Amino acid sequence: MSERRRSKTVTQSTRLLGEFVRERRSANRMTQLQLGELAGTGTRVISDIENGKPTLRMDAVNAVLAVFGKMLGVRDIPPVRED
C-alpha cells in the first residue's frame, strides 16, 4: 500500500470514528465530561477522538466505544478508484 493511500485511509478512519462518537454522545445528550467519566477517560481523549486525531491509544478508544456497546475491529480497506 502506498504511503499516500495509507495516509488517506487513516485520515478517513479517524474522521469516521470521531463523527460516530460525537453523534452518539449528542444523541445521548452527554457532554464530553460526562462521556469521559463513563468511559474512565478525560475530556482530552474524547476531544481527540471527535477531532480525528490519528494517534490514539486503542484501550482509550475502546473504553469510549464500550459506553455505546461498540469496540474497534478489523475491516477490509475499500478499493481506491483510479481517476
PLY file of the C-alpha trace (Angstrom):
ply
format ascii 1.0
element vertex 83
property float x
property float y
property float z
element edge 82
property int vertex1
property int vertex2
end_header
0.00 0.00 0.00
1.39 3.38 -0.93
2.14 5.97 1.74
-0.43 8.32 0.20
-3.18 5.68 0.30
-2.25 4.69 3.86
-2.44 8.33 4.95
-5.82 8.79 3.27
-7.15 5.60 4.88
-6.01 6.67 8.36
-7.50 10.14 7.90
-10.83 8.72 6.74
-10.95 6.15 9.55
-10.22 8.64 12.30
-12.74 11.10 10.85
-15.46 8.44 10.78
-14.62 7.34 14.32
-14.82 10.93 15.52
-18.14 11.51 13.79
-19.56 8.34 15.32
-18.53 9.26 18.86
-19.77 12.84 18.53
-23.12 11.73 17.07
-23.68 9.06 19.75
-22.67 11.44 22.52
-25.00 14.14 21.23
-27.85 11.69 20.69
-27.49 10.65 24.33
-27.36 14.30 25.42
-23.97 13.88 27.04
-21.18 16.37 27.46
-17.60 15.36 26.76
-17.05 15.41 30.53
-19.94 13.01 31.14
-18.78 10.62 28.41
-15.22 10.76 29.74
-16.44 9.91 33.23
-18.46 6.94 31.96
-15.51 5.70 29.90
-12.93 6.34 32.63
-11.01 8.79 30.45
-10.53 12.53 30.42
-12.21 15.07 28.20
-8.97 15.39 26.24
-9.37 11.81 24.97
-12.97 12.49 23.93
-11.96 15.71 22.18
-9.04 13.99 20.41
-11.31 11.20 19.15
-14.04 13.59 17.99
-11.46 15.73 16.20
-9.98 12.77 14.33
-6.55 12.65 15.96
-4.67 9.90 14.10
-2.61 8.70 17.07
-4.73 7.44 19.94
-4.36 4.61 22.42
-6.60 1.73 21.41
-7.53 0.97 25.01
-8.80 4.53 25.47
-10.77 4.42 22.22
-12.27 1.05 23.17
-13.22 2.39 26.61
-15.14 5.22 24.95
-16.74 2.94 22.35
-17.76 0.46 25.07
-20.08 3.12 26.51
-22.07 2.74 23.27
-21.75 -1.06 23.11
-19.05 -0.97 20.42
-15.33 -1.78 20.05
-12.62 -1.38 17.45
-12.42 -4.13 14.84
-10.61 -5.21 11.71
-12.14 -4.30 8.36
-11.01 -4.56 4.77
-9.80 -1.35 3.18
-12.17 -0.34 0.39
-10.62 -0.28 -3.07
-9.33 3.08 -4.28
-10.70 4.36 -7.55
-8.06 5.41 -10.06
-9.22 8.68 -11.66
0 1
1 2
2 3
3 4
4 5
5 6
6 7
7 8
8 9
9 10
10 11
11 12
12 13
13 14
14 15
15 16
16 17
17 18
18 19
19 20
20 21
21 22
22 23
23 24
24 25
25 26
26 27
27 28
28 29
29 30
30 31
31 32
32 33
33 34
34 35
35 36
36 37
37 38
38 39
39 40
40 41
41 42
42 43
43 44
44 45
45 46
46 47
47 48
48 49
49 50
50 51
51 52
52 53
53 54
54 55
55 56
56 57
57 58
58 59
59 60
60 61
61 62
62 63
63 64
64 65
65 66
66 67
67 68
68 69
69 70
70 71
71 72
72 73
73 74
74 75
75 76
76 77
77 78
78 79
79 80
80 81
81 82
